Each structure stands twice: as C-alpha cells, then as structure tokens.
C-alpha cells in the first residue's frame, strides 16, 4: 500500500515569486526573511522523499465559474497547464507545466465516490495559483506528478466546514489504501483571515490578527474540536470576506488527524495577511 510520507498545509501568496526573484530597488524589504522561511519549509517536503503529490486548492474563478460549480473536483489529466494570463500580468507568475498521475486520480475518484463523496472530475483541468504557488515554494522543479483536488470556498452555497474535514480524512484513508509502493505527499493551501477588495485589505497584517492567532494554534496542535466549535459558514465572514479559504486548512487538519501536532510550524506577518506553513510526518521523518 502507498505511504503518506508527509502532510503539508500552507497559505499561497501569489506575490512570493515576484518578491523572491526581484533585485535591487525592486526587491521588497521583507523578501530575504520570506525566502529564508520558504527555503526551510521546502526542506520539509524534500526530507519526505515523495514520488507523487496530491494537491488541494481552490480555483479563483479562472476555469470554474457559476455556470457549473462543483463542490469538490479531482483533476484526472495526464498533464496540467498552470497560471492564467491575469496571474502572469498581476503577480508575475510564470507559465508552468506539470505532469499528472492518472492512476492515483482514478483511484481517489472511484473509491471516493464509493465512500459517499459525489466528486466531480476534469480531464482538461488548468490550475491556478492555489496549486502553482505551493509548487513554486515547495517543489519549484515541478518534476513530480500531481493530483489536483479543487474545493469550493468562494461561491455559496458552500459545503459545511465539517464536510471539508470529512473529505480530508477520506483522502488520507484512500491514499493509504492505494495498492502502490509510491510515497505520497498530501499538500493543501488555504487562507487565514483575508479581505479582498474591502476596507481591511491593505494593513500591516491580516484583517483579524486574533482569528489568525487562534487558527494557527488550532492547526499546529490538531485541535479540530475547537476549530469546528468556533468555525461556521456564517462566522467566517467576520475575519475577512475571503476567510472561507480557512476550510481548506480544516480539510488538511482532517488529513493530518485529530490532535495531530505539526512536526513543523512557522508563520510570517506580511502587509495584508499572515503566511503560515505546517508539516506533519505521519510515519516519522523520512519513514
């Protein structure tokens, strides 16, 4: 059976690539600290020696629109083209090409449907920065096959937070039941408090530092009970109008397991958001 070599959860700031590659007067003052944190975070994936990456993210209305909005979707393609024109223009992100893993995609789809999740799929999925930015930070060579898993965190009606946790637990079970000797890293990205286009978008930190403090604590300690007790579809509007992305973090807490303490945790306050990075080794480092 396959081995879950690492479970990784992080934010996915689209400006990291531009900040990290800028030089001279164009290089922001926080870039060196950010790069140092990312390089340490990247080593947590390298240490796990994965063969394939299951990547959880959310389409930012690039390919999936209101005319056909799945709640949970799995990519089932031999390859994926990454980043859209507006991401290249606004964030300086490069075009990217990533191999897919059709066998694992097919396994997650078949077994996930049989486990009670009505999963959508796409054989022609393009991915945006919720998938490409974690690759830039964790595996910039893009040399490992990926299985994208997209969730709906933007368009009501959305699944309840508990359903995200349930899907995370199911993904862990299904990967471990995959009849393969492959080492799989399950990587997911979401948001802490985040405001887009509102009055709290551009501040010295995220729009709700108290929510961020609690959220980091929940994730690092695996405290699903506290997260589920406080987080609802209604409550997530208060920390910022895009904070429903925290449900992808809750999904990853489901993958890691209840009360699973992160083996690695780090964070960085930036000009309008807190960046956060977590890694778990379910079988021990390098096992």
Rosetta blueprint (number, residue, H / E / L):
1 X L
2 X L
3 X E
4 X E
5 X E
6 X E
7 X E
8 X E
9 X E
10 X E
11 X L
12 X L
13 X L
14 X L
15 X L
16 X H
17 X H
18 X H
19 X H
20 X H
21 X H
22 X L
23 X L
24 X H
25 X H
26 X H
27 X L
28 X L
29 X L
30 X L
31 X H
32 X H
33 X H
34 X H
35 X H
36 X H
37 X H
38 X H
39 X H
40 X H
41 X H
42 X H
43 X H
44 X H
45 X H
46 X H
47 X L
48 X L
49 X L
50 X L
51 X L
52 X E
53 X E
54 X E
55 X E
56 X E
57 X E
58 X L
59 X L
60 X L
61 X L
62 X L
63 X L
64 X L
65 X L
66 X L
67 X L
68 X L
69 X L
70 X L
71 X L
72 X E
73 X E
74 X E
75 X E
76 X L
77 X L
78 X L
79 X E
80 X E
81 X E
82 X E
83 X L
84 X L
85 X H
86 X H
87 X H
88 X H
89 X H
90 X H
91 X H
92 X L
93 X L
94 X L
95 X L
96 X E
97 X E
98 X E
99 X E
100 X E
101 X L
102 X H
103 X H
104 X H
105 X H
106 X H
107 X H
108 X H
109 X H
110 X H
111 X H
112 X H
113 X H
114 X H
115 X L
116 X L
117 X L
118 X L
119 X L
120 X E
121 X E
122 X E
123 X L
124 X L
125 X L
126 X L
127 X E
128 X L
129 X H
130 X H
131 X H
132 X H
133 X H
134 X H
135 X H
136 X H
137 X H
138 X H
139 X L
140 X L
141 X L
142 X L
143 X L
144 X L
145 X E
146 X E
147 X E
148 X E
149 X E
150 X E
151 X E
152 X L
153 X L
154 X L
155 X L
156 X L
157 X L
158 X L
159 X L
160 X L
161 X H
162 X H
163 X H
164 X H
165 X H
166 X H
167 X H
168 X H
169 X H
170 X H
171 X H
172 X H
173 X H
174 X H
175 X H
176 X H
177 X H
178 X L
179 X L
180 X L
181 X L
182 X L
183 X E
184 X E
185 X E
186 X E
187 X E
188 X E
189 X E
190 X L
191 X L
192 X L
193 X L
194 X L
195 X L
196 X L
197 X L
198 X L
199 X L
200 X L
201 X L
202 X L
203 X L
204 X L
205 X L
206 X L
207 X L
208 X L
209 X H
210 X H
211 X H
212 X H
213 X H
214 X H
215 X H
216 X H
217 X H
218 X H
219 X H
220 X H
221 X H
222 X L
223 X L
224 X H
225 X H
226 X H
227 X H
228 X H
229 X H
230 X H
231 X L
232 X L
233 X L
234 X L
235 X H
236 X H
237 X H
238 X L
239 X L
240 X L
241 X L
242 X L
243 X H
244 X H
245 X H
246 X H
247 X H
248 X H
249 X H
250 X H
251 X H
252 X H
253 X H
254 X H
255 X H
256 X H
257 X L
258 X L
259 X L
260 X L
261 X L
262 X L
263 X L
264 X E
265 X E
266 X E
267 X E
268 X E
269 X E
270 X L
271 X L
272 X L
273 X L
274 X E
275 X E
276 X E
277 X E
278 X E
279 X E
280 X E
281 X L
282 X L
283 X L
284 X L
285 X L
286 X L
287 X L
